[in-house]
């Protein structure tokens, strides 16, 4: 595939992360109004601890999304997934250690980011089929 044929794949991957972040922000706003500032921020921090590494993953991996570089794509995908998981854990631990967050709502934000990623992925896949 050429550069132009790669762009729809990259665009969809970025769109997926964009909607993931929107869902996390919506959760944070809802918790902010229902349970207060600290819970809203905790959910936002937890969600971003997963969404930011996911954004880096998309940026790094999907530059190889072409037929001619399938092997590079697979290597980048698995290395990127490992990096994403480790970086997410690192950000989560840093937030718990250094920020005044509530663990329950931070975990809720983190889990929401993960679940939102999969639901949005299935939505985009089913829509394109």
C-alpha positions, 0 to 999 in steps of 0.5 A: 500500500502506498502512503495515501492508502495508509491514511484511512487506517491511521485516521480511524485509529486516531478517531478511535482514541479520540472517542475513547478520550471523549468517553473518559471526559464524559465520565469525569464530568458526570462524577464531578457533578455527582461526587465532587471535584476529587472524584472527577479528577481521579476518573480523568487521571485514571482514564488518561493513564490508559488513553495517553499510552494508547494514543502513543501506540496508535502514533507509533504502530500505524505508520507501518499499516501497509501491505508491504510492511506487514512484518514491520507492522506486526513487530511494531504492534506487539512491541507497542502493545507491551510498551502501552501496557507497561507505560499505562501501569507506570502512569497509574502508579505515578498518579497513585503515589504523587496525586491526591486521587481516590483509588476507586474512581481512578480505577473506574476511569481506567476501566472505562477507558479500556471498555470504551476502547473495545466498544468503540472498536467493535462499533467501527468494525461493525459499521464498516462491514 
